[in-house]
Amino acid sequence: MKKQILTSVAALGLLFSVANAAVYSVDAVHSSTAFKIKHLQVSNVTGTFSKFNGELDITNKIPSNLTATIEVDSINTNNEGRDAHLKKADFFDTAKFPQIKFIMKSFENSGDGQGKIKGDLTIRDVTRPVVLDYEFGGVSKNRQGAEIVGFSLEGKIKRSDFNFAPESSTVALGDEIKLNIEIEAFKK
């Protein structure tokens, strides 16, 4: 009976915190989505996506919901020829798959605004579970007086898990892709 009461109290607390979660929209001007991948086993190619959006629910530094969409056509590796090639069918195939999507499934709290966000990442219509390290950056107000929050996400994925560039050997293009995402979001 005592266990049942404790479970009910915990569930009520979770429902109360989710019900009071504040909803934020990602401010793409003050956020970034970056990646890094090994090239010819000796150097790293880095890149960003300049067009993306997202929404999240967050309470007391802890996210309870996060969805994001990246416009693949906005890729920038500081080389126009490479960017054009990455948009073709042997890489992102932006004509068929114009977006990368992420949907948060759960959060593992490590305390003090840190933890792991677990979710589903979709690239080229292939969806795989991923885990991203989360670090809360803080709360403030922007020039318009709206409440803003900031946080960082880092993680690694394997391009082979997403059937991404399957014709490229791991000698030419590494299998591991490192992700570094910096988010500032404003309260809706």
Summary of the structure (lengths in Angstrom):
residues: 188
radius of gyration: 18.7
end to end distance: 41.6
largest distance: 66.8
contacts: 519
relative contact order: 0.18
helix: 19%
strand: 56%
